[in-house]
Amino acid sequence: MVWALVTYFIINIFLLGLGIVIGFLLHWILPAVDLGVGMLIGVVTTIASVNLFLRINSITEQIEDETLLQEIVSRRTLRVVEPKPVRHSRKRKVPDVERGEK
């Protein structure tokens, strides 16, 4: 349990450090970007890219099984839904003032 927490904190510190370095580089390249915003952008993009990489990596390990691949393909079905019919509103009759209509 303790090793899992230590590993978790080491990974978090690494990701935050990498995000801060990317933020400094972004601030250095584009001075209009504030340093804090640059760090935030760096941390978010680093974590998002690691998350995406891990998802792709886990999917490629599972795709080796043919039944899983067929299951993934069968889930991607296109359902055609007909639109609701449009109700046309009636035009209001505008009274002709010259003829004295109300």
Secondary structure, DSSP 8 states (H G I E B T S, - for coil): -HHHHHHHHHHHHHHHHHHHHHHHHHHHH-TTS-HHHHHHHHHHHHHHHHHHHHHHHHHHHHTTSHHHHHHHHHH---------------------TTTT--
